[in-house]
Amino acid sequence: MARRPSRPTRPARRSKRSTPSERPAAPAGEREKIIAALMALLAEKPIEQIGLADIANEAGVSLVQLRGSFSSPLAIVAAHFKDTDRAVLAADLSDMDEETARERLFDVLMRRLETLAPHRQAIRSLLRSARNVPLGLALNALSARSQKWMLTAAGIGASGPGGALRAQGLALLFNSVLRVWVRDDDPGLARTMAALDRALGRGQRLSGLLEDLCFIPSRLCRLRARWRRRPDDFEDEESVAA
């Protein structure tokens, strides 16, 4: 069964100083160095105050190298989202086969938080900057794209208009959980797990409502087609019945 908020088992950040398991791995290549540089800078100041030259200096690369890999700080953030997706998807998820959809999604999102643990201060910085509407919308689009993969990893449909709506809803729910997570100093992440469980509960109820609403138009179409039948059709049926 999935881990429940009442029995937290996940490791958490024990202090503001990263423990060995929470420190980012040493960047392997130029791309990784640039991403790590931005995340390090974000832990110190908002993204609005970070220039391309700052990132290049932090990463130890030239502006030419930086331009060859990324066009803007936001593009680097998008790459970090993608790397986080890949880390979660690369995990062994076979132990979730017997769980419900909600429990599977709970586990997948907790794995995502584990992956983000080395960058907690950077995530806190991005959450603050997201209050700026244009930047907030851009980050929301990245989050919704990632949540499509999280839904898929949990075995929940994420295709078509319904899947896009589900991913957007999950992005908003996960954002609310992140705001709890960045302040959660409990080694077991009890507050975070409780917040995630509540958020998924709200999402499940909303999803059910949306599914009902989406079903209404199809029923109306059938009823409308029925009542639009020509009077002759009913006369023919009466003749056959007679």
Disulfide bonds with the S-S distance in Angstrom:
none
